[in-house]
Amino acid sequence: MKVLIVSDGHGDLAGLDRLEAEIRAADMVLYGGDFAKMHAPETGRPFLERFAALNDRIFSVTGNCDEPDFRFDLEEYDMNIEGSLSYYGGLMLSGSGGGSKFTGTSPNERDDEDLVSDLRLVADSVPEGAESTPALWDNLVIIAHNPPKDTKLDMIENGIHVGSPLIRGFIERYQPLLVVSGHIHESAAIDRIGDSVLVNPGSIAEGKYAVAEISGGGKTPFSIASIELKSI
């Protein structure tokens, strides 16, 4: 399964146009949030509409620059996995929207407890005492706009890690197959926490994206056969 991974479009329709062929060709698209330009919420809806026209298998969450209620716009286009569980191609998908409270200048900044609470349906689906079962979540894909703390994905220009400690703890405990983040444009990277593959593709508005190949299904465990950062 070819998976296109993009994030942080910030209303830049030209960025979508440059990546149109790749979006159309993907078996599935994972989007890490931030449809709108900062302080310009009106730019989110046109970006969403154009994006939705390119592929009908897009899964996403809101970003810190999106209004909190923008998740209802995502639901209208059947993209939203924020605070929910979705299934596609044998994979289970869930997501956390918004960003950690940091600058206080973007509309969708949240407490860390709120960020990780979006993933509660995953935790509630685990039988008590079963978290340590090998490969329990080999089919789980998480999109968290705010990256997990102390990884290659969450370092700002001054070297400070600004990711979410609780999302990191969730990953350590449940070991999802793949975790997609965005938010920190300068930290486009691939990393791991245990068996979980992490990726921040960078900003599509800056021509950055990632491509992954997910293999397995049925009686064969899912795995990340390959993953690569790319730029236009």
C-alpha positions as CSV (number, residue, x, y, z in Angstrom):
1,M,0.0,0.0,0.0
2,K,1.5,3.3,-1.1
3,V,0.9,6.0,1.5
4,L,1.5,9.7,0.9
5,I,2.2,11.7,4.0
6,V,1.7,15.5,4.0
7,S,1.1,18.2,6.5
8,D,1.0,22.0,7.2
9,G,-0.5,23.3,3.9
10,H,-1.5,26.6,5.5
11,G,-3.9,27.5,2.7
12,D,-1.3,27.2,0.0
13,L,-3.2,25.9,-3.0
14,A,-0.1,26.0,-5.2
15,G,1.5,23.5,-2.9
16,L,-1.4,21.0,-3.6
17,D,-1.1,21.7,-7.3
18,R,2.6,20.9,-7.3
19,L,1.9,17.5,-5.6
20,E,-1.3,16.7,-7.5
21,A,0.0,13.7,-9.3
22,E,1.4,12.1,-6.1
23,I,-1.8,12.7,-4.2
24,R,-4.0,11.2,-6.9
25,A,-1.7,8.1,-7.2
26,A,-1.6,7.3,-3.5
27,D,-3.6,4.4,-2.1
28,M,-4.0,6.4,1.0
29,V,-3.1,10.0,2.2
30,L,-2.3,10.9,5.8
31,Y,-2.4,14.6,6.6
32,G,-0.9,16.0,9.8
33,G,-3.1,19.1,10.2
34,D,-3.0,22.9,9.6
35,F,-5.2,23.5,6.6
36,A,-5.4,27.2,7.3
37,K,-2.8,30.0,7.3
38,M,-2.0,31.5,10.7
39,H,-4.7,34.1,11.6
40,A,-6.5,33.5,8.4
41,P,-9.1,30.8,9.1
42,E,-10.9,31.5,5.9
43,T,-8.0,29.9,4.0
44,G,-8.7,26.5,5.5
45,R,-11.9,25.6,3.6
46,P,-10.6,26.2,0.1
47,F,-7.5,24.1,0.8
48,L,-9.7,21.3,2.2
49,E,-12.0,21.4,-0.8
50,R,-9.2,21.3,-3.3
51,F,-7.4,18.5,-1.3
52,A,-10.6,16.4,-1.1
53,A,-11.0,16.6,-4.9
54,L,-7.7,14.9,-5.5
55,N,-8.1,11.7,-3.4
56,D,-11.1,10.2,-1.6
57,R,-8.9,8.2,0.9
58,I,-7.5,11.1,3.0
59,F,-7.3,10.8,6.8
60,S,-6.5,13.9,8.9
61,V,-6.7,15.9,12.1
62,T,-6.8,19.7,12.7
63,G,-3.7,21.7,13.4
64,N,-3.0,24.5,15.8
65,C,-3.7,27.1,13.1
66,D,-7.1,25.6,12.4
67,E,-10.1,26.7,14.4
68,P,-11.1,23.9,16.8
69,D,-14.5,23.5,15.1
70,F,-12.8,22.9,11.7
71,R,-12.9,19.2,12.6
72,F,-16.6,19.3,11.6
73,D,-15.5,20.5,8.1
74,L,-13.2,17.5,8.0
75,E,-16.1,15.2,9.0
76,E,-18.1,16.6,6.1
77,Y,-15.5,15.3,3.8
78,D,-15.1,12.0,5.7
79,M,-11.4,12.9,6.6
80,N,-11.5,13.3,10.3
81,I,-9.9,10.8,12.6
82,E,-9.5,13.2,15.6
83,G,-10.8,11.5,18.7
84,S,-12.2,8.6,16.8
85,L,-11.4,5.3,15.2
86,S,-11.4,4.7,11.5
87,Y,-10.6,1.6,9.4
88,Y,-9.1,1.3,6.0
89,G,-7.4,-1.5,4.2
90,G,-7.0,-3.5,7.5
91,L,-5.5,-0.5,9.3
92,M,-6.9,1.2,12.3
93,L,-6.5,5.0,12.4
94,S,-6.9,7.5,15.2
95,G,-5.7,11.0,15.7
96,S,-5.0,14.0,18.0
97,G,-5.6,17.5,16.8
98,G,-4.2,20.9,17.7
99,G,-0.9,21.8,19.3
100,S,0.5,22.2,22.8
101,K,0.1,25.5,24.6
102,F,3.2,27.4,23.6
103,T,3.0,30.8,22.0
104,G,-0.7,31.4,22.8
105,T,-1.2,33.1,19.5
106,S,-2.7,30.2,17.5
107,P,-6.4,29.2,17.8
108,N,-6.1,25.5,18.6
109,E,-3.6,25.2,21.4
110,R,-4.5,22.7,24.0
111,D,-3.3,21.2,27.3
112,D,-1.2,18.0,27.0
113,E,-4.0,16.0,28.7
114,D,-6.4,17.2,26.0
115,L,-4.1,16.2,23.2
116,V,-3.7,12.7,24.4
117,S,-7.4,12.4,25.3
118,D,-8.2,12.3,21.6
119,L,-6.6,8.8,21.6
120,R,-8.8,7.5,24.4
121,L,-10.8,5.2,22.1
122,V,-7.6,3.3,21.3
123,A,-6.9,2.8,24.9
124,D,-10.5,1.9,25.7
125,S,-10.3,-0.8,23.0
126,V,-7.5,-2.7,24.8
127,P,-8.5,-5.5,27.1
128,E,-7.3,-4.9,30.6
129,G,-3.8,-6.2,31.1
130,A,-3.3,-6.8,27.3
131,E,-1.1,-3.9,26.5
132,S,2.0,-6.0,26.5
133,T,0.6,-8.5,24.0
134,P,3.2,-8.7,21.1
135,A,2.1,-6.8,18.0
136,L,-1.2,-5.9,19.6
137,W,-1.3,-2.7,17.5
138,D,0.6,-3.8,14.4
139,N,-2.2,-2.2,12.3
140,L,-2.5,1.1,14.2
141,V,-1.7,4.4,12.5
142,I,-1.8,7.6,14.6
143,I,-1.8,11.1,13.3
144,A,-0.9,13.6,16.0
145,H,-0.3,17.2,14.8
146,N,1.8,17.9,17.8
147,P,4.8,15.5,17.7
148,P,5.9,13.4,20.6
149,K,8.6,14.9,22.9
150,D,12.3,14.3,22.6
151,T,12.4,13.0,19.1
152,K,13.8,14.2,15.8
153,L,10.3,15.5,15.0
154,D,9.9,18.2,17.7
155,M,13.0,20.4,17.8
156,I,12.6,24.1,17.1
157,E,15.5,26.2,15.7
158,N,17.0,27.0,19.2
159,G,17.4,23.2,19.9
160,I,14.5,23.0,22.4
161,H,12.2,20.0,22.1
162,V,8.6,21.2,22.2
163,G,6.7,17.9,21.7
164,S,4.0,16.3,23.8
165,P,5.2,14.1,26.7
166,L,1.9,12.4,27.0
167,I,1.7,11.5,23.3
168,R,5.2,10.1,23.7
169,G,4.0,8.0,26.6
170,F,1.0,6.8,24.6
171,I,3.4,5.6,21.8
172,E,5.7,3.9,24.3
173,R,2.8,2.0,25.8
174,Y,0.8,1.0,22.7
175,Q,3.6,0.9,20.0
176,P,1.5,1.9,16.9
177,L,2.8,0.9,13.5
178,L,3.2,4.5,12.3
179,V,2.9,7.9,13.9
180,V,2.5,11.0,11.6
181,S,3.1,14.5,13.0
182,G,3.5,18.0,11.6
183,H,3.5,21.4,13.3
184,I,7.3,21.9,13.6
185,H,8.3,22.7,10.0
186,E,12.0,22.7,10.7
187,S,12.0,19.2,12.1
188,A,11.1,17.2,9.0
189,A,12.4,13.8,10.0
190,I,12.0,10.1,10.5
191,D,12.5,8.5,13.9
192,R,11.5,5.6,16.1
193,I,10.1,5.0,19.5
194,G,10.6,1.3,20.2
195,D,9.0,-0.5,17.2
196,S,6.9,2.6,16.2
197,V,8.0,4.5,13.1
198,L,7.6,8.3,13.4
199,V,7.5,10.8,10.6
200,N,7.2,14.6,10.3
201,P,7.0,15.2,6.6
202,G,7.6,19.0,6.9
203,S,5.3,21.5,5.3
204,I,3.7,20.9,1.9
205,A,3.6,24.6,1.5
206,E,7.5,24.4,1.4
207,G,7.4,21.5,-1.0
208,K,8.1,18.8,1.6
209,Y,6.3,15.5,2.0
210,A,7.0,11.8,2.7
211,V,6.1,8.5,1.1
212,A,5.7,5.2,2.9
213,E,5.0,1.6,1.7
214,I,3.0,-0.4,4.2
215,S,3.1,-4.2,3.6
216,G,1.1,-7.0,5.2
217,G,-2.5,-7.7,6.0
218,G,-4.6,-10.8,6.6
219,K,-2.4,-13.4,8.3
220,T,0.8,-11.4,7.6
221,P,1.6,-8.7,10.2
222,F,1.7,-5.2,8.9
223,S,5.1,-3.5,8.6
224,I,6.6,-0.3,7.2
225,A,8.4,-1.7,4.2
226,S,9.9,1.7,3.4
227,I,9.6,5.4,4.3
228,E,11.3,8.4,2.7
229,L,11.3,12.1,3.1
230,K,10.9,13.9,-0.3
231,S,10.7,17.5,-1.6
232,I,9.4,19.0,-4.8
